[in-house]
Amino acid sequence: MNNIDEILSYLKQINLLYVEDDLSAMEEVSYFLQSKVRNLYTAKNGKKALEVFNENEIDIIITDIQMPIMSGLELANEIKKISPKIPIIITTAFNDNQYLFDAINLGISNYITKPINLKILVENLFSVSKTVILERENKEIYNTLSQYKDIVDERSIISKTDQDGIITYVNKPFLKISGYSKEEIIGKPHSIIKHSDVDNKYYSEIWHVIKDEKKLWQGEFKNCSKDGYTYYLDTIIKPILDLNGNIIEYISLSNDITYLRETKEYFKNQTEKTSLDLKESINILNQYKDAINKSNIIVRVNKNRKIEHVNDAFIEATGYSREELIGQNYSFLKQPNLTKEEYEKLVEEIFSENGRRGIIVNETKDKKLLYCDVYTYPLKDLDGNIFEYIGIRHDITEIVELHKELEDTQREIIYKLGEISESRSQETGQHVKRVAEYSKLLAIKYDLSEEEINTVFTASPMHDIGKISIPDAILHKPGKLDEQEWEIMKTHSKIGYDILKNSTRPILKAAAEISHSHHEKWDGSGYPQGLKGDDIPIFGRITAIADVFDALGSDRSYKKAWPIENILDLFHKERGKHFDPNLVDIFFENIDEFLKIRDKFKD
C-alpha cells in the first residue's frame, strides 16, 4: 500500500469535479473529499457539469453514468472534444458490460461501482492524480529544455542535418557568419559552405566517425561564406540516436576561431619573411604574443614537466594563485575523470614529439570540473630539440555542462513517460528499473550478444504495457480475482502484443514478444499461447524470472512482500516447471548481484 502522506500529497494538488444526481451520495462523497483535494467542484447533472468545466481549471472528473438532462457518457463525450486527455472516472450502479465498452471507447480512465467504497475511491484518485502530476512535471521539463536550447542558440553556431547530411535547421549566428539566408541554406548539403582548399578526404573521415562509428567528432572547419569570406570554426558534431540506436539526425555546435587562426597563419607568414627587419619582427611577435595571451588560457611547461608560466586567464579559470602553480609538476593539475592508466597515456601524448590536441578535464582549487579544449605544442630549438611545451586552452565548461543537462533532461523525460504507463497498475518506476537491470544481468550471464543484452534491457520494462486496457476495478482489487476477472486480467499479454506487434523497430518488436511470452511456463502450462520449453522466446523467459522475482519481493495492493527465503524456495520448486532451468541455475549462481540491484533501486 502507498503511504497515506504520499497519497494526500498528490490529491492536494488536484482540482476535482464531482457529478452526481443523488444528493445523499453527493453529500457523503463531497464531505469526504473536500479536505483532501485542492479544490472540489460539484454538479448534479451533466449540463451543469459542462458549465463548471468550462469556467474552471479541472484536473480530474468523477461522474455518474445515469443522470437527468445529460448522462455521464454524454458529458464525457462533450468534455473529450474540449480536452481529450483529461482523466474521467465513471461511477455506476449497473453491472452492464455495454456501459464499460462505451466508456472505454470514450477514453474513460477508470470506473467505480456503487455504492462507492471510499477506500477504492481514494486509490483510484491517487492512481489518476499521480499520472496527471507526472504529465504536469513533464511539461515543466520540456519548458526547461526549451530554455536551455535558447541559451545554447545564443552562445553557439548551430546546425542540424538529417541522416544524409542535408541541412534541416540553422540558428541566427550560423546565418550571420555564413552570409546565407535560411531559405538559401535549408535543404542543402553542408558542402555549400565548404572551402575549396579542404580535401574531400577530410569530410569522408568525419562522416566515418559520426555515421559508421556513431561517435562524437570534434575538430576544425575551414569554411567559405556566401560572399567569399574565409572563416574557421571549432566544432563538435554529435549523432542523435533513437532508443534503438539508429541515427535520427546530426547536430553541430561551433565557435568562431577565425581571429585565432588568422593570427597563427599571419605569424607563420611573417616569420618566414627573411627580409623583414629584426626589430619589426620582434615588435610583431610581441603583439601577437600579447593577443594570444589575452584571448586564451596559457600554461608553459618545461621538458622536466614542471610548470614555468601561467597567464592571468589560467589563474582565473583554475582558482590557484601563480605562486601555487609555478614549479609544480604537471600532475598537480588533477584530472579526476581518468584512471591511472588513462592518465599516464594522456601525459605521454601531451609530452610527445607532436604534442596533443583534445579535451582535458581538470579539477579547480574549489573542486569544480574545468573542461578545456587544449592545444599542446612542443617548442623546439634550431636543432629540433624540445625545450618547452606550451598549452593553449579554451574553456568549454559551459558548453559541456549544457550538453549534459540536455542529455539528462531527455533521459528524464523518457523515464517519466515510462512511469506514467506503470502508474496505472500502481507499480513504481523502481519496479521498471529493477526488471530492466535483472533482465540485463541474466542476459549477460546467459552469454547473449551485446546487441541482444541492450535490447532486452531496453524492452523488458514494457512487459506489462497491456495493463493499460485492464479496468482499475480488476487491476487494483485488493483480494483474489474471481474466474471471470482472472480471464480479463490474462488478456493484458495479448493486448500488449497487439499494441506493439506492427512496429518495424527492433526494440518495440522485442517488447511485443516479451509482452506476449513472459507469462508462458517451461512446462507448457502458461498463457496466452501455452508455449513449452525452448519454444518460449529467450527474452520472455528472462523477463519472466526478473518480473516474478521483483513482484514477489514487493508490496502490492493484493499482498505483502515475501521474505527472500520464501522467494528462493519458490524458484527451487518451479525450476523446470514455471522457469527455464538453465536460467534458474544462473539466477542462483549470481543471487548476490541480484540482491545488490534490489537494494540499489529500492522503492
C-alpha positions, 0 to 999 in steps of 0.5 A, a space after each residue: 500500500 502507498 503511504 497515506 502522506 504520499 497519497 494526500 500529497 498528490 490529491 492536494 494538488 488536484 482540482 476535482 469535479 464531482 457529478 452526481 444526481 443523488 444528493 445523499 451520495 453527493 453529500 457523503 462523497 463531497 464531505 469526504 473529499 473536500 479536505 483532501 483535494 485542492 479544490 472540489 467542484 460539484 454538479 448534479 447533472 451533466 449540463 451543469 457539469 459542462 458549465 463548471 468545466 468550462 469556467 474552471 481549471 479541472 484536473 480530474 472528473 468523477 461522474 455518474 453514468 445515469 443522470 437527468 438532462 445529460 448522462 455521464 457518457 454524454 458529458 464525457 463525450 462533450 468534455 473529450 472534444 474540449 480536452 481529450 486527455 483529461 482523466 474521467 472516472 465513471 461511477 455506476 450502479 449497473 453491472 452492464 458490460 455495454 456501459 464499460 465498452 462505451 466508456 472505454 471507447 470514450 477514453 474513460 480512465 477508470 470506473 467505480 461501482 456503487 455504492 462507492 467504497 471510499 477506500 477504492 475511491 481514494 486509490 483510484 484518485 491517487 492512481 489518476 492524480 499521480 499520472 496527471 502530476 507526472 504529465 504536469 512535471 513533464 511539461 515543466 521539463 520540456 519548458 526547461 529544455 526549451 530554455 536551455 536550447 535558447 541559451 545554447 542558440 545564443 552562445 553557439 553556431 548551430 546546425 542540424 542535418 538529417 541522416 544524409 547530411 542535408 541541412 534541416 535547421 540553422 540558428 541566427 549566428 550560423 546565418 550571420 557568419 555564413 552570409 546565407 539566408 535560411 531559405 538559401 541554406 535549408 535543404 542543402 548539403 553542408 558542402 555549400 559552405 565548404 572551402 575549396 582548399 579542404 580535401 574531400 578526404 577530410 569530410 569522408 573521415 568525419 562522416 566515418 566517425 559520426 555515421 559508421 562509428 556513431 561517435 562524437 567528432 570534434 575538430 576544425 572547419 575551414 569554411 567559405 561564406 556566401 560572399 567569399 569570406 574565409 572563416 574557421 570554426 571549432 566544432 563538435 558534431 554529435 549523432 542523435 540516436 533513437 532508443 534503438 540506436 539508429 541515427 535520427 539526425 546530426 547536430 553541430 555546435 561551433 565557435 568562431 576561431 577565425 581571429 585565432 587562426 588568422 593570427 597563427 597563419 599571419 605569424 607563420 607568414 611573417 616569420 618566414 619573411 627573411 627580409 623583414 627587419 629584426 626589430 619589426 619582427 620582434 615588435 610583431 611577435 610581441 603583439 601577437 604574443 600579447 593577443 594570444 595571451 589575452 584571448 586564451 588560457 596559457 600554461 608553459 611547461 618545461 621538458 622536466 614537466 614542471 610548470 614555468 608560466 601561467 597567464 592571468 586567464 589560467 589563474 582565473 579559470 583554475 582558482 590557484 594563485 601563480 605562486 601555487 602553480 609555478 614549479 609544480 609538476 604537471 600532475 598537480 593539475 588533477 584530472 579526476 575523470 581518468 584512471 591511472 592508466 588513462 592518465 599516464 597515456 594522456 601525459 605521454 601524448 601531451 609530452 610527445 614529439 607532436 604534442 596533443 590536441 583534445 579535451 582535458 578535464 581538470 579539477 579547480 582549487 574549489 573542486 569544480 570540473 574545468 573542461 578545456 579544449 587544449 592545444 599542446 605544442 612542443 617548442 623546439 630549438 634550431 636543432 629540433 630539440 624540445 625545450 618547452 611545451 606550451 598549452 593553449 586552452 579554451 574553456 568549454 565548461 559551459 558548453 559541456 555542462 549544457 550538453 549534459 543537462 540536455 542529455 539528462 533532461 531527455 533521459 528524464 523525460 523518457 523515464 517519466 513517460 515510462 512511469 506514467 504507463 506503470 502508474 496505472 497498475 500502481 507499480 513504481 518506476 523502481 519496479 521498471 528499473 529493477 526488471 530492466 537491470 535483472 533482465 540485463 544481468 541474466 542476459 549477460 550471464 546467459 552469454 547473449 550478444 551485446 546487441 541482444 543484452 541492450 535490447 532486452 534491457 531496453 524492452 523488458 520494462 514494457 512487459 506489462 504495457 497491456 495493463 493499460 486496457 485492464 479496468 482499475 476495478 480488476 487491476 487494483 482489487 485488493 483480494 483474489 480475482 474471481 474466474 471471470 476477472 482472472 480471464 480479463 486480467 490474462 488478456 493484458 499479454 495479448 493486448 500488449 502484443 497487439 499494441 506493439 506487434 506492427 512496429 518495424 523497430 527492433 526494440 518495440 518488436 522485442 517488447 511485443 514478444 516479451 509482452 506476449 511470452 513472459 507469462 508462458 511456463 517451461 512446462 507448457 502450462 502458461 498463457 496466452 499461447 501455452 508455449 513449452 520449453 525452448 519454444 518460449 522466446 529467450 527474452 520472455 523467459 528472462 523477463 519472466 524470472 526478473 518480473 516474478 522475482 521483483 513482484 514477489 519481493 514487493 508490496 502490492 495492493 493484493 499482498 505483502 512482500 515475501 521474505 527472500 527465503 520464501 522467494 528462493 524456495 519458490 524458484 527451487 520448486 518451479 525450476 523446470 516447471 514455471 522457469 527455464 532451468 538453465 536460467 534458474 541455475 544462473 539466477 542462483 549462481 549470481 543471487 548476490 548481484 541480484 540482491 545488490 540491484 534490489 537494494 540499489 533501486 529500492 522503492 
